[in-house]
């Protein structure tokens, strides 16, 4: 939490000291010390009193705003583990449906089933948005990925089923399953923050990318998915919040 005294020391108090120095120099250069001491002293004291009152009011307002922000963040973070658990379920469903047969993915009658399976309720999105708005910048970037990446991957998978002019293939199935595996890794990376309030590490290990496929060992596309993940995210920067924010796929 932002300390009221620390804020005074860092900003208004710095202005206060600078004002004293400036007024002192002006007085020394311009004033007749014998005749004007009382007059200039009154001006200085009046100005300093006004400045201190303004600085105190401003610092208090900022302090109150910071306290309100932290209260909102605590409330949102209390529900964040539940929200992330739902996102893990969505990621697993995304992988499962990406790995369905080409026949299933080419049938637009399955669109509603898949859409319902990978839907994120508005209440979950509101928890995520509240955490994004009130967290620090780095954590906010990680949390933003849970929404931005979801929208892209959901659109791609549903578009594959809905678009009769784009037949499904093993290439699409492997690529989309790899997308949802990344999403799974991003969500997992945020659980410690949700439970303990500890900022997420700068990047996550590649093992986290591959873990969703461990219970799908032996799937015909398993090797292709692992290969895609290695090619896309071998570089550690591509596994950071910044790298993922500005990287495709």
Secondary structure, DSSP 8 states (H G I E B T S, - for coil): ---HHHHIIIIIHHHHHHHHHHHHHHHHHH--TTTSHHHHHHHHHHHHHHHHHHHHHHHHHHHHHHHHHHHHHHHHHHTHHHHHHHHHHHHHHHHHHHTS-HHHHT-GGGHHHHHHHT---HHHHHHHHHHHHHS-HHHHHHHHHHHHHHHHHHHHHHHHHH-TTS---HHHHHHHHHHHHHHHHHHHHTHHHHHH-----SB--HHHHHGGGGGGTT-TTHHHHHHHHHHHH-SGGGGBHHHHHS---
